Amino acid sequence: MKKLLLLAITLLLSISLLACTNVKNGMEQEEMQDKETIQQIHDSDEEAVADFVEEFGTKLRMVSLLAPKDVLEKSMKEHYGEYVSQALIDMWLNDPENAPGRITSSPWPDRIEVRSVKKVNEGMYEVKGEIIEITSTEKESGGIAAKRPITLAVRKLEKGWIIDDVSLGEYKEAVSLKAFFPLSKGSTWQYLGEGNEYATFTRKVLFTEGDRAQIAEDNGGTVSASVFKITDNEIIRTFFRGEEYDGKNLLNEKDNDNLVVLKAPLKSGTKWKAGDGEREIVDTAAVVDTPAGKFEGCIKVRIQKEHSTMYEYYKAGIGMVKREFESEGFKVTSTLEKYEIK
């Protein structure tokens, strides 16, 4: 009898333990499912916030921050109204320098690239990213002219999102290599020469395709043709013909040259072999006075050969603004007189 009683008690305990285990397991599964659901909602919100900020970034080019206040107000309401709180727009109207938007005709803000989205508290997110600026060169050939850090406070509404605060950082990256050698079709440069009758010349971009562009150079005595290849790290002359008067498209001609005109990184000391000489960036903040204006922040490149030294000065968004040739006391200069970047 005692044995039967002991067996019954054991069975009851086993059933109780099994039931408790099942309940515990069920609770744990429910808890895990709840966590997964919360995480999915969180991830979904983060994606929505990122998409919202990127969409806002496409509107920046539409707002000229240097416009008269009444024009700026209308423009901000039209392009920023559905993204930004009215309080923040009012703040920007009183202090446009701290607002995102277009400051110059070129480069201009093209987009916002989101780097991180962080939940600060319920319904509030902090978004860190970069405003990407481009010129016509980058628009046509790809690349970036400049970047500017941006941090946004984004709040969840009943339906959608709203930006409550924005802070802008300093431009943390110099303009790209391509910006110093713009090659958009139709762009022209005219140089005034001294020291030689052929030092005065004009340049024009005749054709572009993909990462290549063809320039015609006319010095009054002859017209030459050059094809340049544009990469993130180098500007390379891949084809050269000393006399080309017909203006034919030579972009698909077989390469006959490999002259690296400019090379990254754009800092003093960058050096490379080029033809029968050596090129080196010797200054990144050169100031050049020309008939076309005074240009600051120019890249100065020294081209050293056995019996001569030449300097070329490049300005972002414009291209070459001056060339100086020196040999045994003889000096020839070509200085930018006027230009048009398409």
BELBELWO-V86614 format. One record per helix or strand of 3 or more residues. SS is the DSSP state (H for helix, E for strand). FROM is the first residue (numbers start at 0). LEN is the number of residues. If there is no record, write none. Layout:
BEGIN
ss=SS from=FROM len=LEN
ss=SS from=FROM len=LEN
END
This chain:
BEGIN
ss=H from=1 len=56
ss=H from=59 len=3
ss=H from=68 len=12
ss=H from=85 len=9
ss=H from=95 len=3
ss=E from=107 len=14
ss=E from=123 len=11
ss=H from=135 len=6
ss=E from=145 len=11
ss=E from=160 len=13
ss=H from=176 len=5
ss=E from=187 len=7
ss=E from=200 len=9
ss=E from=211 len=7
ss=E from=222 len=8
ss=E from=233 len=8
ss=E from=258 len=5
ss=E from=270 len=4
ss=E from=276 len=14
ss=E from=292 len=12
ss=E from=308 len=7
ss=E from=318 len=9
ss=E from=329 len=11
END
